[in-house]
Amino acid sequence: MQSSPRFHYIDNLRSLALLLGVVFHAALAYGPYFSNIWFTADPTNHVAFDYFAIWSHLFRMPLFFVIAGFCAALLISKRGGNGFIINRLKRVLLPFVVFFPLTMLVLFHALGWGAEIAHEKPALFTVFQSVKEPIISTMHLWFLWNLTQFCMLFWLLQKHTSLYQSILAVIVRPVFLLVVLPILLTIALYHQLVPFPAPDKLYPELWSYGFYGALFLVGGGLYHHHIRVQQYARYFSPC
């Protein structure tokens, strides 16, 4: 039985994005812009950290969803639709269900402890105190929750083979990537703050579908037409 080829550039991109996430979250504590909304803001700050955080935020999470779409199409190709959805429910939804209540408990404890020892409370504490009916947030697990939704829709789409193949073929064409996709992303982010927030609500957020969902589909299309990745890479390779 011939094994599927390993896409090392996907492994490399995922690793770099994960490491960048560590630096991104650390930078939030040292920038004046984020000092009002981050719990562990340091009184000694510099605007360069804000510039770095905003710059990296533009592509780090979008890149994760492109990779997720690529891997979703790869799983469907290897295991079929049913094997794909079972794998995603176990490896994406199950961790979310298990760690969501644990994360919430840890966060509430950390907030209470921080409020007791902080000399100057961040402005975000005042905002929390004024909210009378808080909306439940998925917090840092929002990626898993949104990814579960996209995987469910992707699973339903692949059941219609001709439509599935047609969409993924169109979505990797240069005219879509260079013209249509930027328009879709702009419309999706039109009413969002800068830098755009995380779609962390339990209910589906349409802008996330238009932004992250579109990038997820691009990733799926790049897997089925990954020869295009090599073709596009030539434009960025040194002669």
Disulfide bonds with the S-S distance in Angstrom:
none
